[in-house]
Amino acid sequence: MNYILFDGTVRNNLLPFTFTRPVADIRVGIMTIREKWERYLGSTTTTITEDYLSDKFPMVEMEENVLINASYLPNGSLVDMVVKLRENEAIFKGEEVIAFYSKGTQEEVDFSSYRQIEFNDGVLQIVNTWDIFSKNGEALQADFDFLTAGRKSAPISGTNHLIHPENIFLEEGASVEYSVLNATEGPIYLGKDSQVWEGNLIRGAFALCDNAVVKMGAKVYGATTIGPYGKVCGEISNSVIFGYSSKGHEGYLGNAVLGEWCNIGADSNNSNLKNNYAKVRMWNYGSESFEQTGLQFCGLMMGDHSKTAINTMFNTGTVIGVNCNIYVPGFPRNFVPSFSWGGASGFSTYTTSKAFEAAEVMMARRGVVFDETEAKILEHVFEQTKKWRNY
């Protein structure tokens, strides 16, 4: 069967992260949503997403297809229903479609002619940006159980102090020395060739993905995920950092999500709790307004390729777009549009020529080429986000 993941109705709510990727390629737990579905299905997937993303994330359509709403995370019972779908059948959760079988084109699907199957079991869905960190613990536990079932961890060095070692799993090539790993409240997973340097204090749930590094003297609280090739240090709590991003020095990051290719300067901090303990409002691209998250703890959302200088400070519930460069003292406003350059004293437009030059150099350091496909995506984001930049 040919499986296709589609963005569904939540794509705009998940900006700025979906400016540069389909919903399927958001990381929550250990794996991205796409990786979860592919592991469960035992099959590759392609994507229906925005046209400007289709060169990087193409769709392959065949005679028989099952389309899956990528905002839903797979579990055993849901996958069992998905693989059993037949022609003119669809799985619904309330009013929203989770998956459906289709022949040929999917541009005009009339679900009134389908046999609608209700999914009544529990399922995780990523609807808003803050769901990425607030549901990360549950997603991380599910991924841990799935990835480690029937397997034995690689050896863990005796220099470490382990609490509940049965909940700690190292993939081949992972290393950790002279650190405290406490898996009492959630699992700890170290991906292939990842490294935890000396003197770290880590509480689960925690995932360090392939080739990522925790530098010396970090304090990490669950539920936190560091994506592939990420580098972190300092104090981190209940945060998700996508691949290739760095928070390599002291400073606090809490209840936050960072996209790919981000860099947080030394001694930068974000607030995750208002002084009056009120629920946090956050910018929502879908409604183009600040909306209640319903959360008391909610920190920073930062899109791909954005960076801060040393000692940068962020207020509770701050949203930073794609390719922003924040570098002056004080708290910037709590919504910074994509391709902004500056800080609390004001912003100007971060031109694509300068932004692309920085991206090319940063990506080359990790052996990744900044190519024309990537440039076209970011050029589209630059044009699409002009309306929020009045510089």
Disulfide bonds with the S-S distance in Angstrom:
none
